[in-house]
């Protein structure tokens, strides 16, 4: 649904918010090792050189996992990033641990992506992020505004719905800038047509007939004249083109009724007033693609299976840990957090979807298996601590059945036992007159 806005006066000057980004795929046509050894260092060193030459631009760079890789493997470069963040020159975009695929992960994984990312940004960089920054993902479910708004995120942007004149979205893009509403009424401010993340500025946008026409159409519709423009580089990171930075610096400010602003990717949402927000159009529903990536949801089934195993084990392990903690045992919080980080990192949009090279999946499979093993150990350890508190004074050996869902259900449970000396009972009622060893 795209709710209409009655035509009327468009208050204030038109504003073009320019976001300068460096987009880096952690794995795609290269591996995680290549990112650590080559693309991350290159991004920091090239951008730092550009900061020295051009004082009026800010970089938006997403993914807490990449920042953590920098801090671990290149602490001297991470110190540069931390200093630039403090100066307001480098913006930790995107709120999440990784630039995750939004369709395959469980809802809890998306919440954990944001929780882990925001906690890390706040702890290590002294600030959190305002936006969900997913420029390169392959479609977005109707649940995303509900989850992101619940996690405290203000806005969302992507460039994947269009590439130049080619519409990749399954349906027409509902708006360039508006409100994306979830089923429970939660909303995200959303920029859905910002141009490609590898876009360039070669001259003042105010002299571009396309931008003039877009602002004129918003005025005709009575909508706030607010638009977002991506400028930058991808998919191997690095610094944006210097010519674009110089052109941006030259056109900042208001002229001819259009103001060009530049800041981190979250600024446009914070600078949208309540009155402007009320006048923005509304979209309800999913934002899927008909082109690009549509086959990736059946590709590389092994990594999808491992991801789901990790998600289920994480849920069970945390439930068991909470039960054990309620009985006085210390919860293995660090082990759980590290396991979440290990497998959430491989929900990246070119990893979980199956679009990366074979060498990348040798790393993915290893990390996912390590996470699954860690979570299984936590589950068994904590369930064992709960079992140790049970009354075992009666005859025979008991079996503890642990249900992590917290809801009544009926399932088949298999127990290995001696058929000659075992019986199944429900409370005081004997389940059968003869000992049974079949699954019950």
N, C-alpha and C positions, 0 to 999 in steps of 0.2 A: 504494500500500500504506500502510495506517495500522496500525503494529504495536501490539497491545494492551499495556497495562500492568496488572500484577496489582494488585488492590485492596490497600490497606494504609494505614499511617499517613501522613498528609500533614504533614511536619515544618515547624515554624516558622509565623509568622503569614502570613495571606494578604496579598499585595502587589499593589496596583494602580499601575502605572507610567503616569503621565500625560505625554503629549508634546504640547506647545503648538506649533503650526506655523502658518506663513503660506505657503500654496501659491500659486505663480505659474506660469501657463502662458506661456512665452516668446512663443509665437504660438498663436492659436486664433481667437477672434472679433476679434482685433486683430493688429497686426503687431509685429515686432521693434522698429520705431521707436517705437511706442506704449509698449512695455515700457521702453525706455531713457528716453524723455522723461517718462513719467507713472507707470507702475506701480512701477518700482524706487525712484525718489525717494520716492513715497508710502509704500512699505513701510518704508523706513528712518526717515523722519520720524515716522510714526505709532507705530512700535515704540519709537523713542527716547523719545517723550513718555510712552508706557506704562511704560517702564523707570523713568523719573523718578517716576512716581506709585506704582508697585508694585515693591518691591525684591526679591521672592521668586519671580520666574518667569524661565524661560529660553526663548528662541525657537529652534526648529529650522527652518532654511531651507536648501533643497537647491540643488545645481547650481553647480559652479565657474564655468561660463560666465556666470552672472548676476552672480556676485561680480566677475568680470573686467570685465564691462560697467560695473559700478559704479566700479571702480578707474579705468577709462579715461575715462568720461564724467562722473562725479561724484566726483572724488577726495576732496572734503571730506566727502561722505557715507560713502565707503568708510573714511575715517579713523575715523568713529564706529563702524562695524561692527568694524573691527580692534580698537578699544579694548574694545568689549563682548565680543568673542571672548576677549580676554586676561583679562577679568574673569569669564569663565564664564557670561555672560548670553546670549550668542548662540552657537549651535552650528552649525557647517557640516555639515549633514546629508547623507547619501547617497553619499559617496565619489566620485561620478561627475561628469564634466564637465556632463552634462545629465540630466534625468529621462527617460531614453531609452526608446523602445519596445523590448521585449525579444524580440520574435518576428521582426522583419524584418532587423535588422543581423546581419552575420556574427559568429561568435564572437570573432574578432580585434578587431572594433570594440567589443564589450562590454568586453574586456580593456583596450583603449585608453581607453575611457570612464573606467574606474576609474584606470588609470595616470595619465592626464592630470589628472583631477580631484584625486587624492591628491597628486600632485607640486605642483600649484598651491596647494592648501590648505596644505601643509607649508611651501612657500616664502613665501607671502604672508601667511598667518595664523598660522604657527608651530605648526600641529597638523593631523593628518590626521583622517579620519572612520572610525568603527568599523562603520558599517552601510550597507547598500544600501537606500535610502529611495525607494520607487517607489509612492506612494499612489494614483496616478491612471492607471496603465498598463493596457493592455487584454488582459492574459494573460501567462503566464510559462512558458518552456520547461523541460523536465527538465534541460537543460544548465546552467541558471542557477546552481544551487548549486555545481556543479563549477567554473565560471568564477570566481564571486565568492570561493569559498574559496581557489582558486589565487591570487587577487589579494590575499589577506590580509584579506578582509572577514569580520566576525564574525557579522553578523545581517542580517535582511531583514524589511521590513514593507510591507504594502499594505492599502488599504481597498476595493479595486475588486471583490473577490469577492462583496460584499454591499452593498446600499444600503437601510438600514433593514430592514424585514422582507423585502425582495425579494432573493432569491438570484440573483446574476448569474453565478455560477460554473457551468461545465458539469457538475460533480459536487458533492456536498456538501462544504463546507469541512472538511478533515480534522481540524483542531484550531484553537483560538484562539492557542495558543502551544506550539510544539514544535520538532522537528528535521526539516528538509527535506534529504533525502539524495539525492545524485547517483549516477550509474551507477558511478562509480569509488570510491564510499564516502565522498566528501567531503560535509560537512554544513554547513548554515547553521542557526542558530537563527532561527526564523521566527514573526512575529506576523501572523496571517492574518485576524483579525476584530476590529480595534481601533475600529470605529465610523467614521463619516464624518469627513473632515478638516475639515469645517465644523461639527463637533459642538460642543455647549455643555455647560457645567456650571452648573446652576441651583441645586443643593443638594448636600449631602454624598452622594457615591455610596454610602456605607455604609447610607444609609436607602432606597436604591433596591432594591426586591425583585428586579429582574433581576440586578443585580450580586451580591446575596447568594445568589441561586439558582445563579449560575454558579460562584461559589467553593465552594458546597456540593457541586455536582456533581463538581468537581475533587477535593475531599476524598473523596468516595465512590469515585472511581476510583483513589485513591492517587497522584494526580499532584501535582506542585508547584503550589501555588496562586499562579500568576503570570499576570497579564493586563496587556495594553497598551490604553490609551485615547487616541485622538486628540481634541484640542480645538483649534479654530482657525478659519481662514478660507481661502477660495479662491474663484475661480481667478485673481483679479487682485491677489493679495498683500494688503498692508495689515496692520494690527494685528488680533490676535484681539479678540473682544468684551470690553470691560472688565468686564462683570458676571461672565463666566466666569473671568477672572483673579482677581477678588476672591473668588469662591467657592472657587477652587482654593487660594488662600493660606489661607483659613479652615479647610480640611479636611486640610491636610498633617499627617502624623504617624500614629501608631497609636492607634486606638480601636476597641473592640468586636471585637477580633481581626482587624481589617483595617488594614493600613498603606497610606496613600496617599503615594507618592513622586513626585517631579517632577524631571526633568533633561532633557538632550538626548536625541534619538531613539536614540542608541547605548548608553545607560546600562543598559537592561534586560539586554542580552546580556553586558556586563561584570559585572553583578551576579548572574548566574546561576551558581551554584557547580557544580563537576564532579558532585557528588552529585545536585543537582537536574537537571542536564542528562541524566544517565543515566536518570532517571525520566520524562523527557518522551516523548510519543508521537512516532512517526516516520512521515513521508510520503515515498514515492518516486514520482516521475513529474511530469508537467506540471500546471500550474494554469491552465486555460483558461476563457474566458467563453462562455456561450451567449447572453447579452444584452449590449448596449452595445459598440459598436465592432467587431462581427463582420464588418461590410461594409467596414471600412476597409482591408483587405488587398488589395482590388482597386481602391480609389479612388486617384485622382491618380497614375496609373502613371508619369507623367513624372518626378516627384520620386523615386520608387522606382528608376527606371532610372538617374538621375543618381547616386543614392547608391551603387548597385552599381558603376557606372563608377569612382567615386572609390575604393571599397574595393579593386577590382582594380588600379587604377593605383598606389595606395599600397603594396600588396604588391610590385608589380613595381619601383617606384621605390626602395623600401628595399633590395630584393635587389640592384639595380644599384649603389646607393650603397655597400652593404657590399662588393661585389666591387671597386669602384673604391678604396675605403679600404684593402682588403687589398693593393692594388698601390701604395700610398703616397699616394693622393689624399685630401684632406680631405673628409669626409662633410658634405653640406649639412644638418646637423641642424636648424637653425633653420627653414629652408624646409620641411622635412618636417613638423616639429611644427606650424607654422602651418597647413599644408594639412590635417593631421589635425583640428586645432581647428575649422577653417572648416566641414568637412563633418560632423564628429561633432555639432556644435551643432544640425544640422538632422535628427538622429535622435530629437529630442524627440518625445514620445508623441502630440502633436497636430499634428506637422509631417510627419514621414515617413509617418505613417499616412493622410494625405490628408483630415483633418477640419477644417483651417483655412480661412479665407476666401481668395478669389482673390488679394487684395492681398498676403497673406503669402507666397504662392508666387512672386510676382515677385521677392521678396527671396531666397527659398530657391533658386530656379533660378540667380540671379546668383551667389550664394555657392558653390553646388555646381559651377557651370561654372568659376569662378575657381580653386577647389581642384583640379579636374580638369586645368586648363591648367598650374597650377604643378607638379603631380605628373608630368604628361607631360613638361614641360621638364626636371625632375630626372632622369627616366628616360632621356631622350635624351642629356642631358649626361653622365651617369655611364656609360651604355652606350658612348658615344663615347670616354670616357677609357679604358675597358677595351679597346675596339677598337684604339685607338692603340698599345697594347702588343703587338699581334699581329705575327707575321712576315709581311711583305708583299713579300718579296724575289722570289717566283715570278712567272710571267707572269699577266696578267689581273688582274681586280679580285675581291676576296673579299667574301663576304656573312657578316656575323655574325648568328647566330640566338640570341636570348637567351631562355632559359626560366627564369622566376622561381620555378617550383614546386619545383625541387630534386629532381625525381623523373623517371625515364624515362617517356616517353610518345610517342605518334605523333600528329602533327597535320598538317593541310594548311598549307603555307607558300606565300604568293604573293610572287614577286620580279619587278619590272619590269626587263626586259633586252632586248637586241637578239637576236631569234630567229636571225639569220643568223650570229652569231659567238659564241653562248653554248652551253654544255653543262653538264649536271648530273653531278657526280661524287661518289661516296662514298669518301673517302680516295683510294686509288690505283685503285679500280675505276671504270671509266667507266659511268655510269648508262644510257647509250643511244648508239646509233651515229649518231643524227642530232641536231643541235642542237634544243632544245625551248624554247618560251616559255610553255607552259601551266603552271598552278599545280602545284607539286611538294611 
